Amino acid sequence: MEWTSFPTPLGWMVLSWSERGLTALRLLESPWEVPATAIPPFVEQARNALTAFLAGGPPDFQNLPLDLSALPPFHRRCLEVLRTTRPGETLTYGELALRAGSPRAARAVGHALRRNPLPILIPCHRVVGQGWSGGFSFGQGLATKAHLLALEAP
C-alpha cells in the first residue's frame, strides 16, 4: 500500500491506495514524511478534488476508483449506497439502512460509518441521527461535519 500527504484547508491529509483504487484518507496534525513513489493519476485527481472542495468548490468524487475490498460486505454496501447521495442531501442512519437493504440495521450503519476509511470521498458527513444527533469521527467531529455540509449547500 502506498500513500501521499498534502495540505488542505482542513489540515494535512494522507491518501493511501492500492492498484485497485483509494483505500484510506486521514487528517493529520502535521505533515508526514512521504516516501518517494510515483503517484498514479487517480490519486492526483483525488488530491486536487479534495483541495478544491475544501476551498469552496463543488464535490467531484464520483469517478474516483475506491478499493473497499478489505471491508465486511454490509459496511461496503452501506458506503456504496452512501456514495449515491447528492451533495447537500442528508439522511438518517435508519434511512441509509433502508437504502442498503437492511431496514432494522441503523446501529450497524453507525458502526460501518465509524469505520469509513475514506471520509469526505464517501460522504458519511451526510448521515445524521434523528434531530441531528450522532457523531463524526473525522477532524473536529461535529464542527467538521457541519462545515462539510455547509460547503455542499447550494
C-alpha positions in Angstrom: 0.0 0.0 0.0 1.3 3.4 -0.9 0.4 6.9 0.4 1.0 10.6 0.0 0.4 13.6 2.3 -0.8 17.0 1.2 -2.1 20.3 2.7 -5.8 21.2 2.6 -7.8 24.0 4.2 -8.7 21.5 7.0 -5.1 20.5 7.6 -2.7 17.9 6.3 -4.3 14.8 4.8 -2.9 11.4 3.9 -4.3 9.4 1.0 -3.4 5.7 0.6 -4.1 3.5 -2.4 -3.7 0.1 -3.9 -3.6 -0.8 -7.5 -7.4 -1.1 -7.4 -8.1 2.4 -6.0 -8.0 4.7 -3.0 -8.0 2.8 0.4 -7.8 5.4 3.1 -8.0 9.2 3.9 -6.8 10.5 7.2 -6.4 14.0 8.7 -3.1 14.8 10.4 -1.9 17.4 12.8 1.3 17.8 10.9 2.8 16.6 7.6 4.3 13.1 7.3 7.4 12.3 5.5 6.4 11.0 2.1 8.2 8.1 0.6 9.4 8.7 -3.0 6.9 6.9 -5.2 5.2 7.7 -8.4 1.7 9.0 -7.7 -1.0 7.5 -10.0 -3.3 9.9 -11.9 -6.3 8.8 -9.9 -4.5 9.8 -6.7 -3.6 13.2 -8.1 -7.2 13.6 -9.2 -8.4 12.8 -5.7 -5.9 15.3 -4.1 -7.0 18.0 -6.5 -10.7 17.3 -6.0 -10.3 17.3 -2.2 -8.3 20.5 -2.1 -10.8 22.2 -4.5 -13.8 21.1 -2.5 -12.3 22.2 0.9 -11.5 25.6 -0.7 -15.2 26.0 -1.6 -15.5 24.2 -4.9 -18.1 21.6 -5.8 -17.6 18.0 -4.6 -16.3 15.9 -7.5 -15.5 12.5 -6.1 -17.9 10.2 -8.0 -15.5 8.9 -10.6 -12.6 8.1 -8.3 -11.8 4.4 -8.0 -12.1 3.2 -4.4 -10.8 -0.1 -3.1 -13.2 -1.2 -0.3 -12.3 -4.9 -0.6 -10.9 -5.1 3.0 -14.3 -4.1 4.4 -17.1 -6.5 5.5 -19.9 -6.9 2.9 -22.5 -4.9 4.9 -20.1 -2.0 5.5 -19.2 -2.0 1.8 -22.8 -1.9 0.8 -23.6 1.0 3.2 -20.7 3.0 1.9 -21.5 2.3 -1.8 -25.1 3.4 -1.2 -23.9 6.5 0.6 -21.8 7.4 -2.4 -25.0 7.8 -4.4 -26.4 10.6 -2.2 -26.4 14.1 -3.7 -24.2 16.9 -2.3 -26.1 18.7 0.5 -28.6 15.8 0.9 -28.8 14.4 4.5 -30.3 11.2 5.6 -30.7 9.4 8.9 -28.9 6.2 9.9 -32.3 4.4 9.5 -32.8 5.8 6.0 -29.3 4.6 5.0 -30.1 1.2 6.5 -33.3 1.0 4.4 -31.5 2.0 1.2 -28.8 -0.6 1.9 -31.5 -3.3 2.2 -31.4 -3.8 5.9 -34.2 -1.5 7.4 -33.6 -2.6 11.0 -29.8 -2.0 10.9 -29.5 1.7 11.8 -27.0 0.9 14.6 -25.0 -1.3 12.3 -24.9 1.6 9.8 -23.4 3.8 12.5 -20.8 1.1 13.1 -20.0 1.0 9.4 -19.7 4.8 9.1 -17.4 5.0 12.1 -15.1 2.7 10.1 -15.4 4.6 6.8 -11.8 4.6 5.5 -12.5 7.4 3.1 -14.4 10.2 4.8 -15.4 13.1 2.5 -14.9 10.9 -0.5 -17.5 8.6 0.9 -19.7 11.3 2.4 -20.6 10.0 5.9 -20.9 13.6 6.9 -24.3 13.5 5.1 -25.7 11.0 7.7 -27.3 12.4 10.8 -29.2 11.0 13.7 -32.8 11.9 14.5 -32.9 15.6 15.4 -29.2 16.0 14.2 -27.9 13.7 16.9 -25.0 11.4 16.2 -21.3 12.0 15.9 -18.5 12.4 13.4 -15.0 10.9 13.9 -13.1 13.0 11.3 -11.3 16.2 12.1 -13.0 18.3 14.8 -16.1 16.0 15.0 -19.5 17.6 14.6 -17.9 21.0 13.7 -16.2 19.4 10.8 -19.4 17.6 9.7 -21.3 21.0 9.8 -18.5 22.6 7.8 -18.6 20.0 5.1 -22.3 20.2 4.8 -22.1 24.0 4.6 -19.6 23.6 1.7 -22.1 21.4 -0.1 -25.1 23.8 0.4 -26.5 25.2 -2.8 
